[in-house]
Amino acid sequence: MILDAERGSTAVLGSDHLVTGLRAIGEPTRLRIAALVSQGELTVTELCRILGQSQPRVSRHLKLLCDAGLLQRHSEGTSAFFSPSLDAVGRSLLDGIVGLIDPDDPVMTADRQRLDSIRAERAAQAEDYFDQIAEQWESMRDRHVADTEVEARLTSIVEDHLTRLSVKTGSGARHRPRLLLDIGTGTGRILELLADRFDKGIGIDLSTNMLNLARTRLIEHELTNCSVRQANIYALDIGEDGRDNLADVAVLHHVLHFLDDPAAALRQTAFTLAPGGLVVIVDFASHGVDELLTEHQHRWSGFSTAQIESWCSDAWLQVVESHHLTPDKSSSTETLTVSIWVAVRSD
Ligand SMILES: C[S@@+](CC[C@H](N)C(=O)[O-])C[C@H]1O[C@@H](n2cnc3c(N)ncnc32)[C@H](O)[C@@H]1O
């Protein structure tokens, strides 16, 4: 039994699983890979640069670590990303072994230095992209209530829901990890805000540039229970890996107004929810700020509660709460109300 101190839980390993895992990690290069990947997602190319080994060799080692359930792989365009397994048992074994490595080991120290420089390169690229979009975001921020106010309300909604879930299931009676799904995660801010209340956080986005920003954020804030992946909101496959990947809370934070078909996105979101799961939609209430459509690629001028209720109802979701956060009217420009709609699976 390995104590998973950070999560305050224990993972029990069957002897077969343990032997397979130990065999996989019990080789110098694979131990180095395990130590590197446990610090955050890496591509094969990045690992080759750090290890100074060829792609076929590194790929073979990675395959063994994935087959043993210690790491997981996902593709993004032409790149394959590797991260610690989200499975509790595989993760416990990985953390347990990596935790035994002397932090001053010279090989590991040199690997870490090369990893730091690769991360610095990635962060610089992400920052360049962010600089391009930041101006647009700033011009909108002036028109609505402070992000801190919206985030405080969102956090309290999610906390109330998790409290209700704990009361319903009773402590210790949970059989599956609690999952937060941030759909259209962008820079990963919602994962940063909420993920410490969940066992796992997954962010999805279509944009590689956004995913790079989110990855940089996850590393900076050591959000080791979170990962991001590329997926289209119209074709979410999050639940396909089984019940453990169904979300207790799915958040759509300023995403729907960019979409051609919010109704389809809500239907897909509903499929990702565990029984009793919650969808929290944060978006603008109906507004008349045309500039957002003409200059900021918004597809919708916000939404009315009736519109959201109707789309939710078609997706077997029932809106149970609406919150409307309106800024101070003294502002000279036309202001934007931020609405938060909370819906539950109604089946
Ligand atoms: C304004 S950003 C919001 C990001 C984040 N939720 C936040 O509030 O900080 C909208 C995000 O939705 C993503 N997005 C747009 N269409 C998408 C789609 N079809 N599938 C997945 N993500 C999509 C964009 O790439 C972008 O990152």
The ligand as a Gaussian input file, in Angstrom:
#p B3LYP/6-31G(d) Opt

LIG

0 1
 C      -12.407000      33.577000     -24.371000
 S      -11.605000      32.050000     -24.276000
 C      -12.055000      31.598000     -22.636000
 C      -10.983000      30.822000     -21.987000
 C      -11.218000      30.467000     -20.528000
 N      -12.401000      29.647000     -20.345000
 C      -11.265000      31.714000     -19.700000
 O      -12.370000      32.204000     -19.433000
 O      -10.214000      32.244000     -19.343000
 C      -12.562000      30.889000     -25.251000
 C      -11.813000      29.584000     -25.446000
 O      -12.658000      28.650000     -26.107000
 C      -11.843000      27.898000     -26.996000
 N      -12.681000      27.309000     -28.048000
 C      -13.373000      27.936000     -29.019000
 N      -14.021000      27.056000     -29.804000
 C      -13.734000      25.825000     -29.314000
 C      -14.109000      24.504000     -29.694000
 N      -14.900000      24.279000     -30.743000
 N      -13.646000      23.474000     -28.965000
 C      -12.834000      23.695000     -27.905000
 N      -12.431000      24.925000     -27.497000
 C      -12.882000      25.968000     -28.199000
 C      -10.876000      28.922000     -27.554000
 O       -9.718000      28.342000     -28.110000
 C      -10.570000      29.761000     -26.307000
 O       -9.457000      29.284000     -25.616000

